Amino acid sequence: MAIVKTKAEYELMKKDILTKIDKFLLDYGDFTRKTAPKHWRGTSNVYQALNKAKKDIPEYDPLEMKHLEHDWVRDDVLTDEEKELYDATTKYNI
């Protein structure tokens, strides 16, 4: 299934998203310097949340097939087509 990535693929995804966060933070910083002071608290909250995510992401683990054994995980991460494929392969132990 395309949703489950190898460790190497997942590491590349993490590197890519961290690069995007860095770029967004630079752009967001430029934007917020031009924002009225009454909005600084809100802009600061966004900045802090993104910085926290940036620190947390390196510790994230990839989704594994064993996680898909739970209905609630499948419901959140799989498309309808992927669910059908998953159900068919698990039903017949393929």
PyMOL CGO cylinders between C-alpha atoms (Angstrom):
from pymol import cmd
from pymol.cgo import CYLINDER

trace = [
    CYLINDER, 0.00, 0.00, 0.00, 1.22, 3.46, -0.84, 0.3, 1, 1, 1, 1, 1, 1,
    CYLINDER, 1.22, 3.46, -0.84, 0.29, 4.76, 2.60, 0.3, 1, 1, 1, 1, 1, 1,
    CYLINDER, 0.29, 4.76, 2.60, 2.92, 2.58, 4.33, 0.3, 1, 1, 1, 1, 1, 1,
    CYLINDER, 2.92, 2.58, 4.33, 6.41, 3.85, 3.56, 0.3, 1, 1, 1, 1, 1, 1,
    CYLINDER, 6.41, 3.85, 3.56, 9.82, 2.29, 4.01, 0.3, 1, 1, 1, 1, 1, 1,
    CYLINDER, 9.82, 2.29, 4.01, 12.04, 3.78, 6.71, 0.3, 1, 1, 1, 1, 1, 1,
    CYLINDER, 12.04, 3.78, 6.71, 14.17, 5.49, 4.02, 0.3, 1, 1, 1, 1, 1, 1,
    CYLINDER, 14.17, 5.49, 4.02, 11.10, 6.94, 2.26, 0.3, 1, 1, 1, 1, 1, 1,
    CYLINDER, 11.10, 6.94, 2.26, 9.73, 8.17, 5.57, 0.3, 1, 1, 1, 1, 1, 1,
    CYLINDER, 9.73, 8.17, 5.57, 13.04, 9.82, 6.49, 0.3, 1, 1, 1, 1, 1, 1,
    CYLINDER, 13.04, 9.82, 6.49, 12.98, 11.67, 3.15, 0.3, 1, 1, 1, 1, 1, 1,
    CYLINDER, 12.98, 11.67, 3.15, 9.40, 12.78, 3.87, 0.3, 1, 1, 1, 1, 1, 1,
    CYLINDER, 9.40, 12.78, 3.87, 10.45, 14.10, 7.28, 0.3, 1, 1, 1, 1, 1, 1,
    CYLINDER, 10.45, 14.10, 7.28, 13.40, 15.97, 5.78, 0.3, 1, 1, 1, 1, 1, 1,
    CYLINDER, 13.40, 15.97, 5.78, 11.11, 17.47, 3.12, 0.3, 1, 1, 1, 1, 1, 1,
    CYLINDER, 11.11, 17.47, 3.12, 8.46, 18.63, 5.59, 0.3, 1, 1, 1, 1, 1, 1,
    CYLINDER, 8.46, 18.63, 5.59, 11.11, 20.12, 7.90, 0.3, 1, 1, 1, 1, 1, 1,
    CYLINDER, 11.11, 20.12, 7.90, 12.51, 22.08, 4.94, 0.3, 1, 1, 1, 1, 1, 1,
    CYLINDER, 12.51, 22.08, 4.94, 9.01, 23.33, 4.12, 0.3, 1, 1, 1, 1, 1, 1,
    CYLINDER, 9.01, 23.33, 4.12, 8.45, 24.37, 7.74, 0.3, 1, 1, 1, 1, 1, 1,
    CYLINDER, 8.45, 24.37, 7.74, 11.75, 26.28, 7.75, 0.3, 1, 1, 1, 1, 1, 1,
    CYLINDER, 11.75, 26.28, 7.75, 10.78, 28.12, 4.57, 0.3, 1, 1, 1, 1, 1, 1,
    CYLINDER, 10.78, 28.12, 4.57, 7.31, 28.86, 5.91, 0.3, 1, 1, 1, 1, 1, 1,
    CYLINDER, 7.31, 28.86, 5.91, 8.75, 30.19, 9.18, 0.3, 1, 1, 1, 1, 1, 1,
    CYLINDER, 8.75, 30.19, 9.18, 10.99, 32.58, 7.24, 0.3, 1, 1, 1, 1, 1, 1,
    CYLINDER, 10.99, 32.58, 7.24, 8.08, 33.77, 5.10, 0.3, 1, 1, 1, 1, 1, 1,
    CYLINDER, 8.08, 33.77, 5.10, 5.80, 33.96, 8.13, 0.3, 1, 1, 1, 1, 1, 1,
    CYLINDER, 5.80, 33.96, 8.13, 8.42, 35.97, 10.02, 0.3, 1, 1, 1, 1, 1, 1,
    CYLINDER, 8.42, 35.97, 10.02, 8.56, 38.48, 7.17, 0.3, 1, 1, 1, 1, 1, 1,
    CYLINDER, 8.56, 38.48, 7.17, 4.78, 38.66, 7.14, 0.3, 1, 1, 1, 1, 1, 1,
    CYLINDER, 4.78, 38.66, 7.14, 4.39, 39.12, 10.90, 0.3, 1, 1, 1, 1, 1, 1,
    CYLINDER, 4.39, 39.12, 10.90, 6.91, 41.97, 10.97, 0.3, 1, 1, 1, 1, 1, 1,
    CYLINDER, 6.91, 41.97, 10.97, 4.39, 43.86, 8.86, 0.3, 1, 1, 1, 1, 1, 1,
    CYLINDER, 4.39, 43.86, 8.86, 1.44, 42.96, 11.10, 0.3, 1, 1, 1, 1, 1, 1,
    CYLINDER, 1.44, 42.96, 11.10, -0.17, 45.32, 13.62, 0.3, 1, 1, 1, 1, 1, 1,
    CYLINDER, -0.17, 45.32, 13.62, 0.84, 44.75, 17.25, 0.3, 1, 1, 1, 1, 1, 1,
    CYLINDER, 0.84, 44.75, 17.25, -2.71, 43.82, 18.26, 0.3, 1, 1, 1, 1, 1, 1,
    CYLINDER, -2.71, 43.82, 18.26, -2.24, 40.55, 16.28, 0.3, 1, 1, 1, 1, 1, 1,
    CYLINDER, -2.24, 40.55, 16.28, 1.19, 39.61, 17.67, 0.3, 1, 1, 1, 1, 1, 1,
    CYLINDER, 1.19, 39.61, 17.67, -0.15, 37.23, 20.31, 0.3, 1, 1, 1, 1, 1, 1,
    CYLINDER, -0.15, 37.23, 20.31, -1.93, 35.17, 17.66, 0.3, 1, 1, 1, 1, 1, 1,
    CYLINDER, -1.93, 35.17, 17.66, 1.00, 35.22, 15.26, 0.3, 1, 1, 1, 1, 1, 1,
    CYLINDER, 1.00, 35.22, 15.26, 3.31, 34.22, 18.10, 0.3, 1, 1, 1, 1, 1, 1,
    CYLINDER, 3.31, 34.22, 18.10, 1.12, 31.20, 18.94, 0.3, 1, 1, 1, 1, 1, 1,
    CYLINDER, 1.12, 31.20, 18.94, 1.37, 29.96, 15.35, 0.3, 1, 1, 1, 1, 1, 1,
    CYLINDER, 1.37, 29.96, 15.35, 5.14, 30.48, 15.33, 0.3, 1, 1, 1, 1, 1, 1,
    CYLINDER, 5.14, 30.48, 15.33, 5.58, 28.61, 18.62, 0.3, 1, 1, 1, 1, 1, 1,
    CYLINDER, 5.58, 28.61, 18.62, 3.39, 25.70, 17.47, 0.3, 1, 1, 1, 1, 1, 1,
    CYLINDER, 3.39, 25.70, 17.47, 5.38, 25.31, 14.26, 0.3, 1, 1, 1, 1, 1, 1,
    CYLINDER, 5.38, 25.31, 14.26, 8.68, 25.43, 16.15, 0.3, 1, 1, 1, 1, 1, 1,
    CYLINDER, 8.68, 25.43, 16.15, 7.41, 22.73, 18.51, 0.3, 1, 1, 1, 1, 1, 1,
    CYLINDER, 7.41, 22.73, 18.51, 6.34, 20.58, 15.56, 0.3, 1, 1, 1, 1, 1, 1,
    CYLINDER, 6.34, 20.58, 15.56, 9.75, 21.11, 13.97, 0.3, 1, 1, 1, 1, 1, 1,
    CYLINDER, 9.75, 21.11, 13.97, 11.43, 19.80, 17.13, 0.3, 1, 1, 1, 1, 1, 1,
    CYLINDER, 11.43, 19.80, 17.13, 9.02, 16.85, 17.47, 0.3, 1, 1, 1, 1, 1, 1,
    CYLINDER, 9.02, 16.85, 17.47, 9.00, 15.60, 13.85, 0.3, 1, 1, 1, 1, 1, 1,
    CYLINDER, 9.00, 15.60, 13.85, 12.47, 13.98, 13.97, 0.3, 1, 1, 1, 1, 1, 1,
    CYLINDER, 12.47, 13.98, 13.97, 11.13, 11.65, 16.68, 0.3, 1, 1, 1, 1, 1, 1,
    CYLINDER, 11.13, 11.65, 16.68, 8.04, 10.56, 14.68, 0.3, 1, 1, 1, 1, 1, 1,
    CYLINDER, 8.04, 10.56, 14.68, 7.80, 6.94, 13.51, 0.3, 1, 1, 1, 1, 1, 1,
    CYLINDER, 7.80, 6.94, 13.51, 6.36, 5.80, 10.19, 0.3, 1, 1, 1, 1, 1, 1,
    CYLINDER, 6.36, 5.80, 10.19, 2.99, 4.12, 9.87, 0.3, 1, 1, 1, 1, 1, 1,
    CYLINDER, 2.99, 4.12, 9.87, 3.33, 0.33, 9.80, 0.3, 1, 1, 1, 1, 1, 1,
    CYLINDER, 3.33, 0.33, 9.80, 1.03, -2.42, 8.57, 0.3, 1, 1, 1, 1, 1, 1,
    CYLINDER, 1.03, -2.42, 8.57, 0.40, -3.51, 12.17, 0.3, 1, 1, 1, 1, 1, 1,
    CYLINDER, 0.40, -3.51, 12.17, -1.18, -0.10, 12.83, 0.3, 1, 1, 1, 1, 1, 1,
    CYLINDER, -1.18, -0.10, 12.83, -3.74, -0.77, 10.11, 0.3, 1, 1, 1, 1, 1, 1,
    CYLINDER, -3.74, -0.77, 10.11, -5.15, -3.66, 12.15, 0.3, 1, 1, 1, 1, 1, 1,
    CYLINDER, -5.15, -3.66, 12.15, -7.18, -1.05, 14.03, 0.3, 1, 1, 1, 1, 1, 1,
    CYLINDER, -7.18, -1.05, 14.03, -10.40, 0.17, 12.36, 0.3, 1, 1, 1, 1, 1, 1,
    CYLINDER, -10.40, 0.17, 12.36, -9.99, 3.70, 13.65, 0.3, 1, 1, 1, 1, 1, 1,
    CYLINDER, -9.99, 3.70, 13.65, -6.52, 3.97, 12.07, 0.3, 1, 1, 1, 1, 1, 1,
    CYLINDER, -6.52, 3.97, 12.07, -7.76, 2.62, 8.74, 0.3, 1, 1, 1, 1, 1, 1,
    CYLINDER, -7.76, 2.62, 8.74, -10.68, 5.06, 8.83, 0.3, 1, 1, 1, 1, 1, 1,
    CYLINDER, -10.68, 5.06, 8.83, -8.32, 8.00, 9.33, 0.3, 1, 1, 1, 1, 1, 1,
    CYLINDER, -8.32, 8.00, 9.33, -5.53, 7.17, 6.88, 0.3, 1, 1, 1, 1, 1, 1,
    CYLINDER, -5.53, 7.17, 6.88, -6.90, 5.01, 4.06, 0.3, 1, 1, 1, 1, 1, 1,
    CYLINDER, -6.90, 5.01, 4.06, -8.98, 6.08, 1.10, 0.3, 1, 1, 1, 1, 1, 1,
    CYLINDER, -8.98, 6.08, 1.10, -12.08, 4.02, 0.26, 0.3, 1, 1, 1, 1, 1, 1,
    CYLINDER, -12.08, 4.02, 0.26, -10.13, 2.20, -2.47, 0.3, 1, 1, 1, 1, 1, 1,
    CYLINDER, -10.13, 2.20, -2.47, -7.26, 1.43, -0.08, 0.3, 1, 1, 1, 1, 1, 1,
    CYLINDER, -7.26, 1.43, -0.08, -9.74, 0.11, 2.50, 0.3, 1, 1, 1, 1, 1, 1,
    CYLINDER, -9.74, 0.11, 2.50, -11.23, -2.24, -0.10, 0.3, 1, 1, 1, 1, 1, 1,
    CYLINDER, -11.23, -2.24, -0.10, -7.78, -3.48, -1.05, 0.3, 1, 1, 1, 1, 1, 1,
    CYLINDER, -7.78, -3.48, -1.05, -6.80, -3.91, 2.59, 0.3, 1, 1, 1, 1, 1, 1,
    CYLINDER, -6.80, -3.91, 2.59, -10.01, -5.82, 3.37, 0.3, 1, 1, 1, 1, 1, 1,
    CYLINDER, -10.01, -5.82, 3.37, -9.56, -8.07, 0.33, 0.3, 1, 1, 1, 1, 1, 1,
    CYLINDER, -9.56, -8.07, 0.33, -5.93, -8.89, 1.10, 0.3, 1, 1, 1, 1, 1, 1,
    CYLINDER, -5.93, -8.89, 1.10, -6.53, -9.56, 4.80, 0.3, 1, 1, 1, 1, 1, 1,
    CYLINDER, -6.53, -9.56, 4.80, -9.66, -11.62, 4.13, 0.3, 1, 1, 1, 1, 1, 1,
    CYLINDER, -9.66, -11.62, 4.13, -7.76, -14.01, 1.88, 0.3, 1, 1, 1, 1, 1, 1,
    CYLINDER, -7.76, -14.01, 1.88, -4.36, -13.70, 3.65, 0.3, 1, 1, 1, 1, 1, 1,
    CYLINDER, -4.36, -13.70, 3.65, -2.70, -12.36, 0.52, 0.3, 1, 1, 1, 1, 1, 1,
]
cmd.load_cgo(trace, "trace")
